[in-house]
């Protein structure tokens, strides 16, 4: 199932990132290994779901990872 990502290969990424804000702790990170070509669309998906995206890669390992971080909870005055 993990290899069946739909027409663009990102269906699973969309499902996981949509749910991630519900179970990630503040400042928690979701890491998704993807292809270099798919990384820009994965970044858009991560951002659209309220996570702060960034991309990390390793030429030596030929690996690309999109990292989505759940923002820290904002506290008001006196909290």
Rosetta blueprint (number, residue, H / E / L):
1 X L
2 X L
3 X L
4 X L
5 X L
6 X L
7 X L
8 X L
9 X L
10 X L
11 X H
12 X H
13 X H
14 X H
15 X H
16 X H
17 X H
18 X H
19 X H
20 X H
21 X H
22 X H
23 X H
24 X L
25 X L
26 X L
27 X L
28 X L
29 X E
30 X E
31 X E
32 X E
33 X E
34 X E
35 X L
36 X L
37 X L
38 X L
39 X H
40 X H
41 X H
42 X H
43 X H
44 X H
45 X H
46 X H
47 X H
48 X H
49 X L
50 X L
51 X E
52 X E
53 X E
54 X E
55 X E
56 X E
57 X E
58 X E
59 X L
60 X L
61 X L
62 X L
63 X E
64 X E
65 X E
66 X E
67 X E
68 X E
69 X E
70 X E
71 X L
72 X L
73 X L
74 X L
75 X L
76 X L
77 X L
78 X L
79 X L
